[in-house]
Amino acid sequence: MPTTTLNKPESMNTKPEIKGELTYEDKVLQKIVGLCLEDIKGLLNVDGGFFANVADKLVNTNDVTSGVDVEVGKKQVAVDLNIVAEYGIDIPNLYDQIKRKIVENVDELTGLDVIEVNVTVTDVKTHAEYERDSVSVQDKVGELSNKTKHAVGKGAQKTKSAVSTGVDKVTPDNEPSRVQ
């Protein structure tokens, strides 16, 4: 059985080149970096500095870009981080893990070359210290609200019981109580 090949003129086989460029906002790279660091053992926190930490203490936030600073070009990116490391961890090894994760994720997701990763260790804490310090004012207010609600409910029960007992004492036995 003979086969046939369609021969199209070359102008029909090639598509015109589509022009344009792909760029990334800094916040996109900040988020990629912040998300890729979430599961590194020994990295307790990417530290957003004093004001970001105060905001975190007031309200629970999941801002993965806090403490991540980037400089994004057309083909390259530089990353600066401030971190809190877990006490007892080999910090130079932690730094190598952070660099490796950032390079892999940024390359895979954007194709940009990471040319620099600068990490400043702002604090070291035990895991217990970190957990204790991570409780926000919002958490504390919620806990206090629950305790207050419980105490008010208990007080209301005691007041109701006292009023009921007092009414029974004041009301003559032959007249029904008006208060129930």
C-alpha positions as CSV (number, residue, x, y, z in Angstrom):
1,M,0.0,0.0,0.0
2,P,1.6,3.3,-1.0
3,T,2.0,6.1,1.5
4,T,1.7,9.8,0.7
5,T,3.3,12.7,2.4
6,L,1.7,16.1,2.4
7,N,4.2,18.7,1.5
8,K,3.3,22.1,2.7
9,P,5.2,25.2,1.7
10,E,7.6,26.2,4.4
11,S,5.7,29.5,5.2
12,M,2.7,27.4,6.2
13,N,4.7,25.1,8.6
14,T,6.2,28.0,10.7
15,K,4.1,30.1,13.0
16,P,4.9,33.8,13.4
17,E,7.0,34.5,16.6
18,I,4.8,35.8,19.5
19,K,6.5,38.7,21.2
20,G,6.4,39.5,24.9
21,E,8.2,38.9,28.1
22,L,7.6,37.2,31.4
23,T,8.3,39.1,34.6
24,Y,7.7,38.4,38.2
25,E,6.7,40.8,41.0
26,D,9.0,40.6,44.0
27,K,6.1,39.3,46.2
28,V,5.8,36.2,44.0
29,L,9.5,35.3,44.6
30,Q,9.1,36.2,48.3
31,K,6.2,33.8,48.5
32,I,7.9,31.0,46.6
33,V,10.9,31.3,49.0
34,G,8.8,31.5,52.1
35,L,6.7,28.4,51.1
36,C,9.7,26.3,50.2
37,L,11.3,26.9,53.6
38,E,8.3,25.7,55.7
39,D,9.6,22.1,56.2
40,I,13.3,22.6,56.9
41,K,14.2,21.0,60.2
42,G,15.9,23.4,62.6
43,L,14.5,26.6,60.9
44,L,12.0,27.9,63.5
45,N,11.0,31.1,61.8
46,V,11.8,33.5,59.0
47,D,12.0,36.7,61.0
48,G,10.2,39.7,59.7
49,G,11.9,42.1,62.1
50,F,10.5,44.1,65.1
51,F,7.4,45.6,63.5
52,A,6.4,42.4,61.7
53,N,6.9,40.4,64.9
54,V,4.7,42.9,66.8
55,A,2.0,42.5,64.2
56,D,2.3,38.7,64.5
57,K,1.9,39.0,68.2
58,L,-1.3,40.9,67.8
59,V,-3.0,38.8,65.2
60,N,-2.3,35.3,64.0
61,T,-0.9,35.6,60.5
62,N,0.5,33.2,58.0
63,D,2.5,35.7,56.0
64,V,5.2,33.5,54.5
65,T,6.8,36.6,52.9
66,S,7.7,38.1,56.2
67,G,11.5,38.3,56.6
68,V,12.1,37.4,52.9
69,D,13.6,40.2,50.8
70,V,14.3,39.6,47.1
71,E,15.8,41.5,44.2
72,V,14.4,40.2,41.0
73,G,15.9,40.9,37.5
74,K,14.9,39.6,34.1
75,K,17.0,36.4,34.5
76,Q,18.3,36.4,38.1
77,V,17.2,36.8,41.7
78,A,19.0,37.5,44.9
79,V,17.5,36.5,48.3
80,D,18.0,37.9,51.8
81,L,16.6,36.2,54.8
82,N,16.5,36.8,58.5
83,I,15.9,33.6,60.5
84,V,15.5,32.2,63.9
85,A,17.3,28.9,64.2
86,E,16.7,26.1,66.6
87,Y,19.2,25.9,69.4
88,G,21.5,22.9,68.9
89,I,21.2,22.7,65.1
90,D,24.3,22.9,62.9
91,I,23.7,26.4,61.5
92,P,26.1,26.2,58.5
93,N,24.3,22.9,57.5
94,L,21.0,24.7,57.9
95,Y,22.3,27.5,55.7
96,D,23.2,25.0,53.0
97,Q,19.8,23.4,53.2
98,I,18.1,26.8,52.9
99,K,20.2,27.7,49.8
100,R,19.6,24.3,48.1
101,K,15.8,24.5,48.6
102,I,15.6,28.1,47.4
103,V,17.7,27.4,44.3
104,E,15.7,24.3,43.4
105,N,12.2,25.8,43.9
106,V,12.9,29.2,42.2
107,D,14.5,27.4,39.2
108,E,11.7,24.8,38.9
109,L,8.9,27.4,39.3
110,T,10.3,30.4,37.4
111,G,13.4,29.5,35.5
112,L,15.3,32.3,37.2
113,D,18.9,31.8,38.4
114,V,19.4,32.4,42.1
115,I,22.8,34.2,42.2
116,E,22.8,35.0,45.9
117,V,21.3,33.8,49.2
118,N,22.2,35.8,52.2
119,V,20.9,34.5,55.6
120,T,21.2,36.5,58.8
121,V,20.5,34.5,62.0
122,T,18.7,37.0,64.3
123,D,18.1,34.6,67.2
124,V,18.5,31.0,68.4
125,K,15.8,29.4,70.5
126,T,14.9,26.0,71.9
127,H,11.7,24.6,70.4
128,A,9.9,25.1,73.7
129,E,10.9,28.8,73.8
130,Y,9.8,29.3,70.3
131,E,6.4,27.7,71.0
132,R,5.9,29.8,74.1
133,D,6.9,33.0,72.3
134,S,4.6,32.3,69.4
135,V,1.4,32.7,71.3
136,S,-0.2,35.8,70.0
137,V,-2.3,38.5,71.8
138,Q,-5.2,37.2,69.8
139,D,-4.7,33.7,71.3
140,K,-4.4,35.2,74.8
141,V,-7.6,37.3,74.4
142,G,-9.5,34.2,73.1
143,E,-8.3,32.2,76.1
144,L,-9.2,35.0,78.5
145,S,-12.6,35.4,76.8
146,N,-13.4,31.7,77.4
147,K,-12.3,32.0,81.1
148,T,-14.5,35.1,81.5
149,K,-17.5,33.5,79.9
150,H,-17.1,30.5,82.2
151,A,-16.7,32.7,85.3
152,V,-19.8,34.9,84.4
153,G,-21.9,31.8,83.8
154,K,-20.9,30.4,87.2
155,G,-21.6,33.7,88.8
156,A,-25.0,33.9,87.1
157,Q,-25.9,30.4,88.5
158,K,-24.9,31.5,92.0
159,T,-26.9,34.7,91.8
160,K,-29.9,32.8,90.4
161,S,-29.7,30.3,93.3
162,A,-29.3,33.1,95.9
163,V,-32.3,35.0,94.6
164,S,-34.4,31.9,94.4
165,T,-33.5,31.0,98.0
166,G,-34.1,34.6,99.2
167,V,-37.5,34.7,97.5
168,D,-38.5,31.5,99.2
169,K,-37.5,33.0,102.6
170,V,-39.4,36.3,102.0
171,T,-42.6,34.8,100.4
172,P,-45.1,33.5,103.0
173,D,-45.9,29.8,102.6
174,N,-49.5,30.4,101.7
175,E,-48.7,32.8,98.8
176,P,-47.1,31.5,95.6
177,S,-43.9,33.0,94.5
178,R,-44.0,35.6,91.7
179,V,-40.5,34.8,90.6
180,Q,-39.5,31.5,89.1
